[in-house]
Amino acid sequence: MIPMVNILLVDDEQRNLDALEVILDDPGYRVLRADDADKALRLLLEHEIAAIVMDIKMPGVSGFELAKLIKGTKKYREIPIVFLTAYLVGDQDVIAGYGAGAVDYLTKPVNPTILRHKIGIFAELFRKTRALSELNETLEQRVLERTAELEKSEAALRASNQQKDAFLATLAHELRNPLAPLRTGLDLLLRVLTPAPIVNRTLAAMNRQLDHMVRLIDDLLDMSRVSRGMLELKKERANLSAIVEAAIETAQPFIDQRKQSCRVETDASVFAVLDATRIAQVIGNLLHNASKYTPHGGEIVIQVSSDSRTAMIRVIDPGAGIPAGQLERVFDMFAKIERSVRDANGGLGIGLALSRQLAILHGGSLVADSAGEGQGATFSLSLPLVDARPVESAPKRDDAAPVDAARSLSIVVVEDNLDAAELMEIWLTQMGHQVRVARNGIEGLNLVREVAPQVVLCDLGLPGMSGLEVCEGVRGLELPAQPVMVALTGWGMTEDRRRTHEVGFDHHLVKPVTAEALLEILGKTPRTLPEP
């Protein structure tokens, strides 16, 4: 069905209006009549008009004047006007009419066919324009609705990411708590047990797996930090060969377990501006990945090279290889590579994803290459290069405190985890220290007041009074000398470290605490500390 449109007829003679209405009698038109300018303007306000047929000569306001009023209003200036006249018109009249806004002239008596044809064109144009306008309004509404849906989805994704990050941080914290007594217990057993082959092998295996679990937890948290843009790089000029050696040393137990070898090929020292810890982490991840997919007894090759602008580290393995078309998928978070044979070596799929992000943060890249399944793989890490001249080693400070792990210290341990507290007490006692244990914050604060220890090892997540409150309380005590305050916690984010520093902790150790980290702090703690 054709949409009906309104046609306005303006003439001061009723018989002329009657004649025009008969000519334009059509089911697609609704004819509106006006015999003066006031009525015509009122009908314009009340209805959408497709076209106007107007007599030029009218008493009062003429057709020219009425047309100028209509065309002077933005809302109506696009309405086509057909002038009717019973007189012959000259060029000046025609020009005046067009200047007033007319689109055509017809002379009375009007030819019905011509008038119907012209009005038909204007009516169809109006229908199409209105349809287009309605379509635009529909599209705009759909865009608004879609935008609202996208904003809602984006908000949901942001909330989901925040929940994911909070979950990962909480998961890491909860996993680190039970790992703490395992770490301490292993260090204690390695220290006190009589060496025996079966014991050594067992403890070495447990130690490797514990280190592996800690590394997975750290990777999870680092990936969360990278995704939120919260990972800060501490860049300095460093020797890549030295970083490679450090990474190999970290991965060596895993490589030795599989009776593999690692060969380094480098021509000269290569220096770059980077975060040495993070690049060692990247190379360590690549070595673990290479070892995991290399057969027992295989050889992993690390090539360190450079050109005028770029330093390149390649980790090459002769292992399982990467199927065609899946070279990029290995860098996806939690990715699992599809192989023709069952893959028993798959991990969480975090290490390579994190390594690529760390490379990008350094202004470099990490790419994979493989001839196919069973043909080995090469992972190439490129980093911006700086002047290759060797860096002069910083002079040693004369006032640096020497590490002396053999001295006996008075230590208070504040820990609500029974196993962690007990093993920490046994381990420290075996080291020759005098140890007292408190199981909550209030008890810990009172014990510090009573004992006036040289060191306080304090968990943060204590019942009742938190570790942060314990530290603030200790700093407010009148003691002969303030103790060294060491925070022991499963929370290792930058914000967590900032908070412990603000309340007065001297050190922040993330569980599971390594023996080396704790021994370094204890070895540098003087017997008597000065007043703060």
Secondary structure, 3 states (H helix, E strand, C coil): CCCCEEEEEECCCHHHHHHHHHHCCCCCEEEEEECCHHHHHHHHHHCCEEEEEEECCCCCCCHHHHHHHHHCCCCCCCCCEEEEECCCCCHHHHHHHHHHCEEEEEECCCCHHHHHHHHHHHHHHHHHHHHHHHHHHHHHHHHHHHHHHHHHHHHHHHHHHHHHHHHHHHHHHHHHHHHHHHHHHHHHHHHHCCCCHHHHHHHHHHHHHHHHHHHHHHHHHHHHHHHCCCCCCCCEEEEHHHHHHHHHHHHHHHHHHCCCEEEEEECCCCEEEECHHHHHHHHHHHHHHHHHHCCCCCEEEEEEEECCCEEEEEEEECCCCCCCCCCCHHHCCCCCCCCCCCCCCCCCCCHHHHHHHHHHHCCCEEEEECCCCCCCEEEEEEEECCCCCCCCCCCCCCCCCCCCCCCCCEEEEECCCHHHHHHHHHHHHHCCCEEEEECCHHHHHHHHHHHCCCEEEEECCCCCCCHHHHHHHHHCCCCCCCCEEEEEECCCCHHHHHHHHHHCCCEEEECCCCHHHHHHHHHCCCCCCCCC
